[in-house]
Amino acid sequence: MLDIRIEKTTTPKELPSKDNPLVFGTIFTDHMFIMNYETGKGWHDARIVPYQPIVLEPSAMVFHYGQEMFEGLKAYRSDDGRVLLFRPDMNAKRAINTNRRLCIPEIPVEDFVDAVKALVKVDEAWIPTNPGTSLYIRPFIIATDPFLGVRPSDTYQFIIILSPVGPYYKEGLNPVKIWIEDDYVRAVKGGIGEAKTGGNYVASMASQVKAHDAGYSQVLWLDGVHRKYIEEVGAMNILFKINGKVVTPKLNGSILPGVTRDSVLHLCREWGYEVEERLIAVDELYDAAKSGALEEVFGSGTAAVISPVGELRFEDQVIQINGGKIGELSQKLYDTITGIQLGRIKDEYGWSVEVK
Ligand SMILES: *Cc1c(COP(=O)(O)O)cnc(C)c1O
């Protein structure tokens, strides 16, 4: 059990009004979790303190070489008043893999989950209850040595902040338009694509801007070597329903292994769908669209849960999916996963974890 010192704020903020929509990632709760690391001493001084700025040297290594990682998960308030997390152990395990790749000291799964639970407990009044809302949890680690040489830092801070959020897309569960990138790449096998780290996001921004300017809300990445095989959407994994089968790119070292992806595949197999994790060439998709075999396309990720895709654009070719409407399977997955997250559907998989 992590020993966490708690210092509560003496000036609590006003909770957001139920009447205003919560814009993703703009409001932060009263408290934050911090724990320090020092080589020789290990992780220490776990504490929950009032939400506040952090003070770092301008030479802090995180600013120069990007040694940082993050996670993302959510807490939900069930109808009967319980506070529920969704598979937090998966985030803790993924954090360990990310840390290994980035030479950041590991945090034991139990300590990670304890820290999340303790902070959510302190700020549980901030969990919103309007439909589609939740409390987004953002754990992250930064390298803090004041040093301009290139090597792993000897000091770090592990911080968790919380943000009440509404539905991820302003459009709600309406299908989004996706731009398939044919120029830039996000990640390559052997790189850091399967680590959850800011570096992958900054690599995606130029293309994101280009896609936005063209009227598309997200970028779909192709593999960095052949520029031919579908990878993921950069903050979501991508899945296709082709001829009744659920098909998704295989985790190949450059794709982020999503907790939502894993949950979706589990449910689909449970429901009797044939599931294929394999290479999917962009040509195959376009052929499937032409022949009418491409039935549904959807993204999966913590922020939006399931995000139906209504249109894909690759170079000059545009395809519409399912007449621009949300597909049956996409809707069922969304309803089931959010149902489990909110404690409305019986959780047969041990995914829901109560914060007591
Ligand atoms: C976080 C993330 C996802 C989605 O993962 P979930 O665990 O389902 O939220 C997908 N791709 C990238 C690049 C990510 O950072």
The ligand as a Tripos MOL2 file, in Angstrom:
@<TRIPOS>MOLECULE
LIG
   15    15     1     0     0
SMALL
NO_CHARGES

@<TRIPOS>ATOM
      1 C1         -4.0880    6.3420  -25.6540 C.3       1 LIG1
      2 C2         -3.9780    6.0110  -27.0920 C.ar      1 LIG1
      3 C3         -4.8900    5.1600  -27.7490 C.ar      1 LIG1
      4 C4         -6.1110    4.5960  -27.1010 C.3       1 LIG1
      5 O1         -5.8260    3.8030  -25.9810 O.3       1 LIG1
      6 P1         -6.9370    3.5530  -24.8660 P.3       1 LIG1
      7 O2         -6.1990    2.8060  -23.8130 O.co2     1 LIG1
      8 O3         -8.0180    2.7570  -25.4930 O.co2     1 LIG1
      9 O4         -7.3950    4.8900  -24.4160 O.co2     1 LIG1
     10 C5         -4.6340    4.8590  -29.0730 C.ar      1 LIG1
     11 N1         -3.5760    5.3800  -29.7330 N.ar      1 LIG1
     12 C6         -2.6990    6.2070  -29.1270 C.ar      1 LIG1
     13 C7         -1.5470    6.7300  -29.8860 C.3       1 LIG1
     14 C8         -2.8660    6.5570  -27.7830 C.ar      1 LIG1
     15 O5         -2.0010    7.3880  -27.2160 O.3       1 LIG1
@<TRIPOS>BOND
     1     1     2 1
     2     2     3 ar
     3     2    14 ar
     4     3     4 1
     5     3    10 ar
     6     4     5 1
     7     5     6 1
     8     6     7 2
     9     6     8 1
    10     6     9 1
    11    10    11 ar
    12    11    12 ar
    13    12    13 1
    14    12    14 ar
    15    14    15 1
@<TRIPOS>SUBSTRUCTURE
     1 LIG1         1 GROUP 0 **** ****
